[in-house]
C-alpha cells in the first residue's frame, strides 16, 4: 500500500501530522508493506526567494491580532507539538518561500533519503535555531541526511532543477481537491485532511487495507487542523 503525504516545511500541522501518522503507522499490522511518499505543497508560493519575515509578525498581520495574541496562538500549537514529543520554538522562527526546500526534497527522494531530509528540515525549522530559508543551512541539512554536498549545492544553484517535479505534485494536489495541508492519500482511495489523531490514521490504514479495491477517493476522519494558502494555519481553540 502507498501513502502519499502533501505537506510544506512551513506548516506546523504538517510537522505534527507527520509525527501522528508515524505513531499510527507503527500500530498498523501491515506497516512493513506500506510505502510512504512525501509530496510538495507550497503555502506561500508567491513570496519571493529571500523574502522572509518573523512568524509572529506574519501571524499578527494575517489574523489582525496583536503581537501578544499571535504569541499565544503559537503557544497553543507548540503545546500540540510537545504532546507528540516534538520540539517547538514559539518565537525566533522565519516564514518564507519553500520552493528550494521542495526541490531539494525531490533530489533526496531520487537518492532514497527523502524522509531523512524532511525530518531534519522540520526539526531545524520548528525546534532549532536554524533557518531553512538559508541555502547554507539547507546544504548542511542535505549532507546530514546523507546526500552528496556537491550534488545538493548544484540543485540549489539551479532554479530549474526538480522544479517540474514540485509543480507536478502541486497540480496533483489540486486535482485531488487538496486546498490545505497536511493531506494524506492512501492508495489513491482514501483521503485524510489535517493533523488528525494517530488513531484516525490507524483506522484509515486498516480500512484501506481491507477495502481494496475501491474506485473513488473517500474522505476519512472529520475536520482537523491544517495550513492553507498564504501560510494560514488553524489554531486550536481553548
Biotite code that builds the C-alpha atoms (Angstrom):
import biotite.structure as struc

atoms = struc.array([
    struc.Atom([0.000, 0.000, 0.000], chain_id="A", res_id=1, res_name="UNK", atom_name="CA", element="C"),
    struc.Atom([1.210, 3.504, -0.800], chain_id="A", res_id=2, res_name="UNK", atom_name="CA", element="C"),
    struc.Atom([0.577, 6.559, 1.373], chain_id="A", res_id=3, res_name="UNK", atom_name="CA", element="C"),
    struc.Atom([1.249, 9.944, -0.224], chain_id="A", res_id=4, res_name="UNK", atom_name="CA", element="C"),
    struc.Atom([1.572, 12.970, 2.025], chain_id="A", res_id=5, res_name="UNK", atom_name="CA", element="C"),
    struc.Atom([1.304, 16.507, 0.680], chain_id="A", res_id=6, res_name="UNK", atom_name="CA", element="C"),
    struc.Atom([2.930, 18.961, 3.071], chain_id="A", res_id=7, res_name="UNK", atom_name="CA", element="C"),
    struc.Atom([5.063, 22.070, 3.458], chain_id="A", res_id=8, res_name="UNK", atom_name="CA", element="C"),
    struc.Atom([8.004, 22.680, 5.785], chain_id="A", res_id=9, res_name="UNK", atom_name="CA", element="C"),
    struc.Atom([6.408, 25.978, 6.842], chain_id="A", res_id=10, res_name="UNK", atom_name="CA", element="C"),
    struc.Atom([3.268, 24.191, 8.092], chain_id="A", res_id=11, res_name="UNK", atom_name="CA", element="C"),
    struc.Atom([3.235, 23.348, 11.822], chain_id="A", res_id=12, res_name="UNK", atom_name="CA", element="C"),
    struc.Atom([0.325, 20.926, 11.385], chain_id="A", res_id=13, res_name="UNK", atom_name="CA", element="C"),
    struc.Atom([2.348, 19.056, 8.762], chain_id="A", res_id=14, res_name="UNK", atom_name="CA", element="C"),
    struc.Atom([5.150, 18.709, 11.317], chain_id="A", res_id=15, res_name="UNK", atom_name="CA", element="C"),
    struc.Atom([2.685, 17.498, 13.950], chain_id="A", res_id=16, res_name="UNK", atom_name="CA", element="C"),
    struc.Atom([0.700, 15.409, 11.457], chain_id="A", res_id=17, res_name="UNK", atom_name="CA", element="C"),
    struc.Atom([3.821, 13.547, 10.336], chain_id="A", res_id=18, res_name="UNK", atom_name="CA", element="C"),
    struc.Atom([4.520, 12.513, 13.934], chain_id="A", res_id=19, res_name="UNK", atom_name="CA", element="C"),
    struc.Atom([0.905, 11.433, 14.472], chain_id="A", res_id=20, res_name="UNK", atom_name="CA", element="C"),
    struc.Atom([0.836, 9.478, 11.215], chain_id="A", res_id=21, res_name="UNK", atom_name="CA", element="C"),
    struc.Atom([4.066, 7.689, 12.120], chain_id="A", res_id=22, res_name="UNK", atom_name="CA", element="C"),
    struc.Atom([2.596, 6.716, 15.502], chain_id="A", res_id=23, res_name="UNK", atom_name="CA", element="C"),
    struc.Atom([-0.462, 5.332, 13.727], chain_id="A", res_id=24, res_name="UNK", atom_name="CA", element="C"),
    struc.Atom([1.666, 3.514, 11.156], chain_id="A", res_id=25, res_name="UNK", atom_name="CA", element="C"),
    struc.Atom([3.699, 1.894, 13.945], chain_id="A", res_id=26, res_name="UNK", atom_name="CA", element="C"),
    struc.Atom([0.474, 0.308, 15.250], chain_id="A", res_id=27, res_name="UNK", atom_name="CA", element="C"),
    struc.Atom([-0.604, -0.969, 11.814], chain_id="A", res_id=28, res_name="UNK", atom_name="CA", element="C"),
    struc.Atom([-0.090, -4.710, 11.400], chain_id="A", res_id=29, res_name="UNK", atom_name="CA", element="C"),
    struc.Atom([0.997, -4.403, 7.745], chain_id="A", res_id=30, res_name="UNK", atom_name="CA", element="C"),
    struc.Atom([3.301, -1.410, 8.260], chain_id="A", res_id=31, res_name="UNK", atom_name="CA", element="C"),
    struc.Atom([6.201, -3.206, 6.523], chain_id="A", res_id=32, res_name="UNK", atom_name="CA", element="C"),
    struc.Atom([4.131, -3.246, 3.338], chain_id="A", res_id=33, res_name="UNK", atom_name="CA", element="C"),
    struc.Atom([3.412, 0.484, 3.327], chain_id="A", res_id=34, res_name="UNK", atom_name="CA", element="C"),
    struc.Atom([5.402, 2.811, 1.075], chain_id="A", res_id=35, res_name="UNK", atom_name="CA", element="C"),
    struc.Atom([5.354, 6.441, 2.225], chain_id="A", res_id=36, res_name="UNK", atom_name="CA", element="C"),
    struc.Atom([5.930, 9.166, -0.373], chain_id="A", res_id=37, res_name="UNK", atom_name="CA", element="C"),
    struc.Atom([6.163, 12.846, 0.549], chain_id="A", res_id=38, res_name="UNK", atom_name="CA", element="C"),
    struc.Atom([4.861, 15.343, -1.993], chain_id="A", res_id=39, res_name="UNK", atom_name="CA", element="C"),
    struc.Atom([5.198, 19.090, -2.399], chain_id="A", res_id=40, res_name="UNK", atom_name="CA", element="C"),
    struc.Atom([2.697, 21.797, -1.463], chain_id="A", res_id=41, res_name="UNK", atom_name="CA", element="C"),
    struc.Atom([3.729, 25.449, -1.037], chain_id="A", res_id=42, res_name="UNK", atom_name="CA", element="C"),
    struc.Atom([1.818, 27.553, 1.463], chain_id="A", res_id=43, res_name="UNK", atom_name="CA", element="C"),
    struc.Atom([3.153, 30.846, 0.135], chain_id="A", res_id=44, res_name="UNK", atom_name="CA", element="C"),
    struc.Atom([4.310, 30.290, -3.472], chain_id="A", res_id=45, res_name="UNK", atom_name="CA", element="C"),
    struc.Atom([4.019, 33.973, -4.431], chain_id="A", res_id=46, res_name="UNK", atom_name="CA", element="C"),
    struc.Atom([6.606, 35.087, -1.887], chain_id="A", res_id=47, res_name="UNK", atom_name="CA", element="C"),
    struc.Atom([9.975, 35.841, -3.475], chain_id="A", res_id=48, res_name="UNK", atom_name="CA", element="C"),
    struc.Atom([13.076, 33.846, -2.574], chain_id="A", res_id=49, res_name="UNK", atom_name="CA", element="C"),
    struc.Atom([14.880, 35.617, 0.230], chain_id="A", res_id=50, res_name="UNK", atom_name="CA", element="C"),
    struc.Atom([11.785, 37.498, 1.371], chain_id="A", res_id=51, res_name="UNK", atom_name="CA", element="C"),
    struc.Atom([11.366, 36.259, 4.920], chain_id="A", res_id=52, res_name="UNK", atom_name="CA", element="C"),
    struc.Atom([9.538, 37.607, 7.941], chain_id="A", res_id=53, res_name="UNK", atom_name="CA", element="C"),
    struc.Atom([9.282, 36.531, 11.587], chain_id="A", res_id=54, res_name="UNK", atom_name="CA", element="C"),
    struc.Atom([6.435, 34.038, 12.013], chain_id="A", res_id=55, res_name="UNK", atom_name="CA", element="C"),
    struc.Atom([4.892, 36.007, 14.893], chain_id="A", res_id=56, res_name="UNK", atom_name="CA", element="C"),
    struc.Atom([4.762, 39.197, 12.810], chain_id="A", res_id=57, res_name="UNK", atom_name="CA", element="C"),
    struc.Atom([3.268, 37.301, 9.860], chain_id="A", res_id=58, res_name="UNK", atom_name="CA", element="C"),
    struc.Atom([0.540, 35.776, 12.026], chain_id="A", res_id=59, res_name="UNK", atom_name="CA", element="C"),
    struc.Atom([-0.313, 39.093, 13.642], chain_id="A", res_id=60, res_name="UNK", atom_name="CA", element="C"),
    struc.Atom([-0.744, 40.753, 10.243], chain_id="A", res_id=61, res_name="UNK", atom_name="CA", element="C"),
    struc.Atom([-2.664, 37.860, 8.677], chain_id="A", res_id=62, res_name="UNK", atom_name="CA", element="C"),
    struc.Atom([-5.175, 37.451, 11.502], chain_id="A", res_id=63, res_name="UNK", atom_name="CA", element="C"),
    struc.Atom([-5.336, 41.101, 12.582], chain_id="A", res_id=64, res_name="UNK", atom_name="CA", element="C"),
    struc.Atom([-4.091, 40.243, 16.064], chain_id="A", res_id=65, res_name="UNK", atom_name="CA", element="C"),
    struc.Atom([-1.716, 41.910, 18.468], chain_id="A", res_id=66, res_name="UNK", atom_name="CA", element="C"),
    struc.Atom([1.763, 40.502, 18.831], chain_id="A", res_id=67, res_name="UNK", atom_name="CA", element="C"),
    struc.Atom([0.828, 39.086, 22.232], chain_id="A", res_id=68, res_name="UNK", atom_name="CA", element="C"),
    struc.Atom([-2.179, 37.309, 20.732], chain_id="A", res_id=69, res_name="UNK", atom_name="CA", element="C"),
    struc.Atom([-0.017, 35.882, 17.937], chain_id="A", res_id=70, res_name="UNK", atom_name="CA", element="C"),
    struc.Atom([2.441, 34.543, 20.526], chain_id="A", res_id=71, res_name="UNK", atom_name="CA", element="C"),
    struc.Atom([-0.475, 32.924, 22.366], chain_id="A", res_id=72, res_name="UNK", atom_name="CA", element="C"),
    struc.Atom([-1.673, 31.316, 19.131], chain_id="A", res_id=73, res_name="UNK", atom_name="CA", element="C"),
    struc.Atom([1.771, 29.844, 18.527], chain_id="A", res_id=74, res_name="UNK", atom_name="CA", element="C"),
    struc.Atom([1.977, 28.663, 22.133], chain_id="A", res_id=75, res_name="UNK", atom_name="CA", element="C"),
    struc.Atom([-1.226, 26.664, 21.582], chain_id="A", res_id=76, res_name="UNK", atom_name="CA", element="C"),
    struc.Atom([0.306, 24.989, 18.517], chain_id="A", res_id=77, res_name="UNK", atom_name="CA", element="C"),
    struc.Atom([3.515, 24.377, 20.467], chain_id="A", res_id=78, res_name="UNK", atom_name="CA", element="C"),
    struc.Atom([1.531, 22.534, 23.141], chain_id="A", res_id=79, res_name="UNK", atom_name="CA", element="C"),
    struc.Atom([0.167, 20.190, 20.473], chain_id="A", res_id=80, res_name="UNK", atom_name="CA", element="C"),
    struc.Atom([3.662, 19.583, 19.119], chain_id="A", res_id=81, res_name="UNK", atom_name="CA", element="C"),
    struc.Atom([5.124, 18.965, 22.545], chain_id="A", res_id=82, res_name="UNK", atom_name="CA", element="C"),
    struc.Atom([2.343, 16.464, 23.292], chain_id="A", res_id=83, res_name="UNK", atom_name="CA", element="C"),
    struc.Atom([3.751, 14.429, 20.389], chain_id="A", res_id=84, res_name="UNK", atom_name="CA", element="C"),
    struc.Atom([7.293, 14.662, 21.753], chain_id="A", res_id=85, res_name="UNK", atom_name="CA", element="C"),
    struc.Atom([8.340, 17.338, 19.273], chain_id="A", res_id=86, res_name="UNK", atom_name="CA", element="C"),
    struc.Atom([10.441, 20.404, 19.931], chain_id="A", res_id=87, res_name="UNK", atom_name="CA", element="C"),
    struc.Atom([8.796, 23.723, 19.045], chain_id="A", res_id=88, res_name="UNK", atom_name="CA", element="C"),
    struc.Atom([10.103, 27.275, 19.385], chain_id="A", res_id=89, res_name="UNK", atom_name="CA", element="C"),
    struc.Atom([7.273, 29.771, 19.731], chain_id="A", res_id=90, res_name="UNK", atom_name="CA", element="C"),
    struc.Atom([9.421, 32.767, 18.760], chain_id="A", res_id=91, res_name="UNK", atom_name="CA", element="C"),
    struc.Atom([12.536, 33.283, 16.660], chain_id="A", res_id=92, res_name="UNK", atom_name="CA", element="C"),
    struc.Atom([11.353, 31.466, 13.518], chain_id="A", res_id=93, res_name="UNK", atom_name="CA", element="C"),
    struc.Atom([11.072, 32.846, 9.999], chain_id="A", res_id=94, res_name="UNK", atom_name="CA", element="C"),
    struc.Atom([8.421, 32.390, 7.326], chain_id="A", res_id=95, res_name="UNK", atom_name="CA", element="C"),
    struc.Atom([9.285, 32.442, 3.624], chain_id="A", res_id=96, res_name="UNK", atom_name="CA", element="C"),
    struc.Atom([9.162, 30.731, 0.241], chain_id="A", res_id=97, res_name="UNK", atom_name="CA", element="C"),
    struc.Atom([9.787, 26.971, 0.469], chain_id="A", res_id=98, res_name="UNK", atom_name="CA", element="C"),
    struc.Atom([10.270, 26.169, -3.237], chain_id="A", res_id=99, res_name="UNK", atom_name="CA", element="C"),
    struc.Atom([14.004, 25.434, -2.859], chain_id="A", res_id=100, res_name="UNK", atom_name="CA", element="C"),
    struc.Atom([13.332, 23.112, 0.064], chain_id="A", res_id=101, res_name="UNK", atom_name="CA", element="C"),
    struc.Atom([10.851, 21.150, -2.032], chain_id="A", res_id=102, res_name="UNK", atom_name="CA", element="C"),
    struc.Atom([13.307, 20.931, -4.931], chain_id="A", res_id=103, res_name="UNK", atom_name="CA", element="C"),
    struc.Atom([15.951, 19.558, -2.582], chain_id="A", res_id=104, res_name="UNK", atom_name="CA", element="C"),
    struc.Atom([13.438, 17.069, -1.158], chain_id="A", res_id=105, res_name="UNK", atom_name="CA", element="C"),
    struc.Atom([12.893, 15.734, -4.675], chain_id="A", res_id=106, res_name="UNK", atom_name="CA", element="C"),
    struc.Atom([16.632, 15.188, -5.020], chain_id="A", res_id=107, res_name="UNK", atom_name="CA", element="C"),
    struc.Atom([16.506, 13.365, -1.686], chain_id="A", res_id=108, res_name="UNK", atom_name="CA", element="C"),
    struc.Atom([13.611, 11.251, -2.967], chain_id="A", res_id=109, res_name="UNK", atom_name="CA", element="C"),
    struc.Atom([15.658, 10.265, -6.020], chain_id="A", res_id=110, res_name="UNK", atom_name="CA", element="C"),
    struc.Atom([18.506, 9.214, -3.724], chain_id="A", res_id=111, res_name="UNK", atom_name="CA", element="C"),
    struc.Atom([16.317, 7.350, -1.233], chain_id="A", res_id=112, res_name="UNK", atom_name="CA", element="C"),
    struc.Atom([16.838, 9.905, 1.562], chain_id="A", res_id=113, res_name="UNK", atom_name="CA", element="C"),
    struc.Atom([13.590, 11.889, 1.408], chain_id="A", res_id=114, res_name="UNK", atom_name="CA", element="C"),
    struc.Atom([12.202, 11.071, 4.843], chain_id="A", res_id=115, res_name="UNK", atom_name="CA", element="C"),
    struc.Atom([15.596, 11.729, 6.444], chain_id="A", res_id=116, res_name="UNK", atom_name="CA", element="C"),
    struc.Atom([15.834, 15.199, 4.917], chain_id="A", res_id=117, res_name="UNK", atom_name="CA", element="C"),
    struc.Atom([12.208, 16.046, 5.665], chain_id="A", res_id=118, res_name="UNK", atom_name="CA", element="C"),
    struc.Atom([12.625, 15.087, 9.328], chain_id="A", res_id=119, res_name="UNK", atom_name="CA", element="C"),
    struc.Atom([15.776, 17.184, 9.653], chain_id="A", res_id=120, res_name="UNK", atom_name="CA", element="C"),
    struc.Atom([14.186, 20.175, 7.887], chain_id="A", res_id=121, res_name="UNK", atom_name="CA", element="C"),
    struc.Atom([11.135, 20.106, 10.166], chain_id="A", res_id=122, res_name="UNK", atom_name="CA", element="C"),
    struc.Atom([13.352, 19.925, 13.227], chain_id="A", res_id=123, res_name="UNK", atom_name="CA", element="C"),
    struc.Atom([15.539, 22.787, 12.020], chain_id="A", res_id=124, res_name="UNK", atom_name="CA", element="C"),
    struc.Atom([12.520, 24.963, 11.224], chain_id="A", res_id=125, res_name="UNK", atom_name="CA", element="C"),
    struc.Atom([10.424, 24.356, 14.311], chain_id="A", res_id=126, res_name="UNK", atom_name="CA", element="C"),
    struc.Atom([12.766, 23.214, 17.077], chain_id="A", res_id=127, res_name="UNK", atom_name="CA", element="C"),
    struc.Atom([16.235, 24.563, 16.321], chain_id="A", res_id=128, res_name="UNK", atom_name="CA", element="C"),
    struc.Atom([17.658, 27.991, 15.656], chain_id="A", res_id=129, res_name="UNK", atom_name="CA", element="C"),
    struc.Atom([18.458, 27.239, 12.005], chain_id="A", res_id=130, res_name="UNK", atom_name="CA", element="C"),
    struc.Atom([16.654, 28.995, 9.165], chain_id="A", res_id=131, res_name="UNK", atom_name="CA", element="C"),
    struc.Atom([15.579, 26.633, 6.376], chain_id="A", res_id=132, res_name="UNK", atom_name="CA", element="C"),
    struc.Atom([15.436, 29.702, 4.084], chain_id="A", res_id=133, res_name="UNK", atom_name="CA", element="C"),
    struc.Atom([19.244, 29.927, 4.104], chain_id="A", res_id=134, res_name="UNK", atom_name="CA", element="C"),
    struc.Atom([20.988, 27.934, 1.346], chain_id="A", res_id=135, res_name="UNK", atom_name="CA", element="C"),
    struc.Atom([23.941, 27.045, 3.580], chain_id="A", res_id=136, res_name="UNK", atom_name="CA", element="C"),
    struc.Atom([21.584, 25.653, 6.218], chain_id="A", res_id=137, res_name="UNK", atom_name="CA", element="C"),
    struc.Atom([19.776, 23.634, 3.549], chain_id="A", res_id=138, res_name="UNK", atom_name="CA", element="C"),
    struc.Atom([23.098, 22.319, 2.259], chain_id="A", res_id=139, res_name="UNK", atom_name="CA", element="C"),
    struc.Atom([24.119, 21.279, 5.779], chain_id="A", res_id=140, res_name="UNK", atom_name="CA", element="C"),
    struc.Atom([20.784, 19.516, 6.276], chain_id="A", res_id=141, res_name="UNK", atom_name="CA", element="C"),
    struc.Atom([21.179, 17.713, 2.945], chain_id="A", res_id=142, res_name="UNK", atom_name="CA", element="C"),
    struc.Atom([24.594, 16.421, 3.984], chain_id="A", res_id=143, res_name="UNK", atom_name="CA", element="C"),
    struc.Atom([23.217, 15.363, 7.390], chain_id="A", res_id=144, res_name="UNK", atom_name="CA", element="C"),
    struc.Atom([20.507, 13.428, 5.524], chain_id="A", res_id=145, res_name="UNK", atom_name="CA", element="C"),
    struc.Atom([23.156, 11.553, 3.533], chain_id="A", res_id=146, res_name="UNK", atom_name="CA", element="C"),
    struc.Atom([23.125, 13.488, 0.263], chain_id="A", res_id=147, res_name="UNK", atom_name="CA", element="C"),
    struc.Atom([26.245, 14.433, -1.673], chain_id="A", res_id=148, res_name="UNK", atom_name="CA", element="C"),
    struc.Atom([27.219, 18.023, -0.888], chain_id="A", res_id=149, res_name="UNK", atom_name="CA", element="C"),
    struc.Atom([28.224, 18.862, -4.454], chain_id="A", res_id=150, res_name="UNK", atom_name="CA", element="C"),
    struc.Atom([25.018, 17.486, -5.919], chain_id="A", res_id=151, res_name="UNK", atom_name="CA", element="C"),
    struc.Atom([22.862, 19.284, -3.366], chain_id="A", res_id=152, res_name="UNK", atom_name="CA", element="C"),
    struc.Atom([24.704, 22.560, -3.984], chain_id="A", res_id=153, res_name="UNK", atom_name="CA", element="C"),
    struc.Atom([24.168, 22.178, -7.744], chain_id="A", res_id=154, res_name="UNK", atom_name="CA", element="C"),
    struc.Atom([20.422, 21.716, -7.235], chain_id="A", res_id=155, res_name="UNK", atom_name="CA", element="C"),
    struc.Atom([20.182, 24.795, -5.042], chain_id="A", res_id=156, res_name="UNK", atom_name="CA", element="C"),
    struc.Atom([22.145, 26.826, -7.594], chain_id="A", res_id=157, res_name="UNK", atom_name="CA", element="C"),
    struc.Atom([19.888, 25.812, -10.498], chain_id="A", res_id=158, res_name="UNK", atom_name="CA", element="C"),
    struc.Atom([16.309, 27.121, -10.046], chain_id="A", res_id=159, res_name="UNK", atom_name="CA", element="C"),
    struc.Atom([15.074, 24.696, -12.722], chain_id="A", res_id=160, res_name="UNK", atom_name="CA", element="C"),
    struc.Atom([16.422, 21.559, -11.019], chain_id="A", res_id=161, res_name="UNK", atom_name="CA", element="C"),
    struc.Atom([13.449, 19.442, -9.890], chain_id="A", res_id=162, res_name="UNK", atom_name="CA", element="C"),
    struc.Atom([11.135, 22.440, -10.419], chain_id="A", res_id=163, res_name="UNK", atom_name="CA", element="C"),
    struc.Atom([8.885, 20.388, -12.706], chain_id="A", res_id=164, res_name="UNK", atom_name="CA", element="C"),
    struc.Atom([8.580, 17.696, -10.030], chain_id="A", res_id=165, res_name="UNK", atom_name="CA", element="C"),
    struc.Atom([7.425, 20.233, -7.450], chain_id="A", res_id=166, res_name="UNK", atom_name="CA", element="C"),
    struc.Atom([4.870, 21.708, -9.850], chain_id="A", res_id=167, res_name="UNK", atom_name="CA", element="C"),
    struc.Atom([3.616, 18.236, -10.787], chain_id="A", res_id=168, res_name="UNK", atom_name="CA", element="C"),
    struc.Atom([2.985, 17.446, -7.116], chain_id="A", res_id=169, res_name="UNK", atom_name="CA", element="C"),
    struc.Atom([1.095, 20.694, -6.693], chain_id="A", res_id=170, res_name="UNK", atom_name="CA", element="C"),
    struc.Atom([-1.060, 20.032, -9.765], chain_id="A", res_id=171, res_name="UNK", atom_name="CA", element="C"),
    struc.Atom([-1.909, 16.583, -8.422], chain_id="A", res_id=172, res_name="UNK", atom_name="CA", element="C"),
    struc.Atom([-2.897, 18.078, -5.075], chain_id="A", res_id=173, res_name="UNK", atom_name="CA", element="C"),
    struc.Atom([-5.301, 20.425, -6.859], chain_id="A", res_id=174, res_name="UNK", atom_name="CA", element="C"),
    struc.Atom([-6.732, 17.576, -8.944], chain_id="A", res_id=175, res_name="UNK", atom_name="CA", element="C"),
    struc.Atom([-7.363, 15.575, -5.773], chain_id="A", res_id=176, res_name="UNK", atom_name="CA", element="C"),
    struc.Atom([-9.116, 18.518, -4.154], chain_id="A", res_id=177, res_name="UNK", atom_name="CA", element="C"),
    struc.Atom([-6.428, 19.334, -1.580], chain_id="A", res_id=178, res_name="UNK", atom_name="CA", element="C"),
    struc.Atom([-6.633, 23.002, -0.610], chain_id="A", res_id=179, res_name="UNK", atom_name="CA", element="C"),
    struc.Atom([-4.780, 22.711, 2.699], chain_id="A", res_id=180, res_name="UNK", atom_name="CA", element="C"),
    struc.Atom([-2.071, 20.551, 4.213], chain_id="A", res_id=181, res_name="UNK", atom_name="CA", element="C"),
    struc.Atom([-1.202, 18.084, 5.537], chain_id="A", res_id=182, res_name="UNK", atom_name="CA", element="C"),
    struc.Atom([-3.161, 15.935, 3.108], chain_id="A", res_id=183, res_name="UNK", atom_name="CA", element="C"),
    struc.Atom([-2.772, 12.150, 3.197], chain_id="A", res_id=184, res_name="UNK", atom_name="CA", element="C"),
    struc.Atom([-3.843, 9.852, 0.362], chain_id="A", res_id=185, res_name="UNK", atom_name="CA", element="C"),
    struc.Atom([-3.955, 6.086, 0.894], chain_id="A", res_id=186, res_name="UNK", atom_name="CA", element="C"),
    struc.Atom([-3.595, 4.053, -2.308], chain_id="A", res_id=187, res_name="UNK", atom_name="CA", element="C"),
    struc.Atom([-5.440, 6.832, -4.172], chain_id="A", res_id=188, res_name="UNK", atom_name="CA", element="C"),
    struc.Atom([-8.580, 5.531, -2.423], chain_id="A", res_id=189, res_name="UNK", atom_name="CA", element="C"),
    struc.Atom([-8.883, 7.386, 0.877], chain_id="A", res_id=190, res_name="UNK", atom_name="CA", element="C"),
    struc.Atom([-8.064, 10.981, 1.749], chain_id="A", res_id=191, res_name="UNK", atom_name="CA", element="C"),
    struc.Atom([-7.279, 12.366, 5.192], chain_id="A", res_id=192, res_name="UNK", atom_name="CA", element="C"),
    struc.Atom([-7.040, 16.115, 5.693], chain_id="A", res_id=193, res_name="UNK", atom_name="CA", element="C"),
    struc.Atom([-5.265, 17.799, 8.583], chain_id="A", res_id=194, res_name="UNK", atom_name="CA", element="C"),
    struc.Atom([-3.176, 16.697, 11.535], chain_id="A", res_id=195, res_name="UNK", atom_name="CA", element="C"),
    struc.Atom([-5.575, 14.007, 12.743], chain_id="A", res_id=196, res_name="UNK", atom_name="CA", element="C"),
    struc.Atom([-5.024, 11.981, 15.943], chain_id="A", res_id=197, res_name="UNK", atom_name="CA", element="C"),
    struc.Atom([-2.910, 8.859, 15.474], chain_id="A", res_id=198, res_name="UNK", atom_name="CA", element="C"),
    struc.Atom([-5.918, 6.563, 15.998], chain_id="A", res_id=199, res_name="UNK", atom_name="CA", element="C"),
    struc.Atom([-7.585, 8.043, 12.909], chain_id="A", res_id=200, res_name="UNK", atom_name="CA", element="C"),
    struc.Atom([-4.562, 7.026, 10.863], chain_id="A", res_id=201, res_name="UNK", atom_name="CA", element="C"),
    struc.Atom([-4.684, 3.508, 12.297], chain_id="A", res_id=202, res_name="UNK", atom_name="CA", element="C"),
    struc.Atom([-8.356, 3.199, 11.355], chain_id="A", res_id=203, res_name="UNK", atom_name="CA", element="C"),
    struc.Atom([-7.753, 4.617, 7.881], chain_id="A", res_id=204, res_name="UNK", atom_name="CA", element="C"),
    struc.Atom([-4.839, 2.270, 7.196], chain_id="A", res_id=205, res_name="UNK", atom_name="CA", element="C"),
    struc.Atom([-6.883, -0.720, 8.309], chain_id="A", res_id=206, res_name="UNK", atom_name="CA", element="C"),
    struc.Atom([-9.871, 0.393, 6.249], chain_id="A", res_id=207, res_name="UNK", atom_name="CA", element="C"),
    struc.Atom([-7.786, 0.974, 3.134], chain_id="A", res_id=208, res_name="UNK", atom_name="CA", element="C"),
    struc.Atom([-6.138, -2.421, 3.550], chain_id="A", res_id=209, res_name="UNK", atom_name="CA", element="C"),
    struc.Atom([-9.441, -4.270, 3.938], chain_id="A", res_id=210, res_name="UNK", atom_name="CA", element="C"),
    struc.Atom([-11.458, -2.472, 1.305], chain_id="A", res_id=211, res_name="UNK", atom_name="CA", element="C"),
    struc.Atom([-9.194, -2.797, -1.727], chain_id="A", res_id=212, res_name="UNK", atom_name="CA", element="C"),
    struc.Atom([-10.038, -2.161, -4.466], chain_id="A", res_id=213, res_name="UNK", atom_name="CA", element="C"),
    struc.Atom([-12.172, 0.952, -4.282], chain_id="A", res_id=214, res_name="UNK", atom_name="CA", element="C"),
    struc.Atom([-12.897, 3.419, -7.028], chain_id="A", res_id=215, res_name="UNK", atom_name="CA", element="C"),
    struc.Atom([-13.074, 6.961, -5.652], chain_id="A", res_id=216, res_name="UNK", atom_name="CA", element="C"),
    struc.Atom([-11.132, 8.999, -3.137], chain_id="A", res_id=217, res_name="UNK", atom_name="CA", element="C"),
    struc.Atom([-13.109, 8.714, 0.100], chain_id="A", res_id=218, res_name="UNK", atom_name="CA", element="C"),
    struc.Atom([-12.601, 11.206, 2.951], chain_id="A", res_id=219, res_name="UNK", atom_name="CA", element="C"),
    struc.Atom([-11.639, 9.572, 6.250], chain_id="A", res_id=220, res_name="UNK", atom_name="CA", element="C"),
    struc.Atom([-11.953, 11.291, 9.639], chain_id="A", res_id=221, res_name="UNK", atom_name="CA", element="C"),
    struc.Atom([-13.540, 14.638, 10.391], chain_id="A", res_id=222, res_name="UNK", atom_name="CA", element="C"),
    struc.Atom([-12.069, 18.106, 10.233], chain_id="A", res_id=223, res_name="UNK", atom_name="CA", element="C"),
    struc.Atom([-8.625, 18.616, 11.738], chain_id="A", res_id=224, res_name="UNK", atom_name="CA", element="C"),
    struc.Atom([-6.159, 21.457, 11.948], chain_id="A", res_id=225, res_name="UNK", atom_name="CA", element="C"),
    struc.Atom([-4.385, 22.266, 8.697], chain_id="A", res_id=226, res_name="UNK", atom_name="CA", element="C"),
    struc.Atom([-2.474, 25.015, 6.918], chain_id="A", res_id=227, res_name="UNK", atom_name="CA", element="C"),
    struc.Atom([-3.876, 26.700, 3.831], chain_id="A", res_id=228, res_name="UNK", atom_name="CA", element="C"),
    struc.Atom([-2.595, 29.069, 1.138], chain_id="A", res_id=229, res_name="UNK", atom_name="CA", element="C"),
    struc.Atom([-0.531, 32.101, 2.202], chain_id="A", res_id=230, res_name="UNK", atom_name="CA", element="C"),
    struc.Atom([0.562, 30.348, 5.386], chain_id="A", res_id=231, res_name="UNK", atom_name="CA", element="C"),
    struc.Atom([-2.787, 30.459, 7.165], chain_id="A", res_id=232, res_name="UNK", atom_name="CA", element="C"),
    struc.Atom([-2.765, 27.761, 9.837], chain_id="A", res_id=233, res_name="UNK", atom_name="CA", element="C"),
    struc.Atom([-5.686, 26.863, 12.058], chain_id="A", res_id=234, res_name="UNK", atom_name="CA", element="C"),
    struc.Atom([-5.121, 27.231, 15.764], chain_id="A", res_id=235, res_name="UNK", atom_name="CA", element="C"),
    struc.Atom([-6.868, 25.032, 18.344], chain_id="A", res_id=236, res_name="UNK", atom_name="CA", element="C"),
    struc.Atom([-9.442, 26.851, 20.419], chain_id="A", res_id=237, res_name="UNK", atom_name="CA", element="C"),
    struc.Atom([-9.375, 26.504, 24.196], chain_id="A", res_id=238, res_name="UNK", atom_name="CA", element="C"),
])
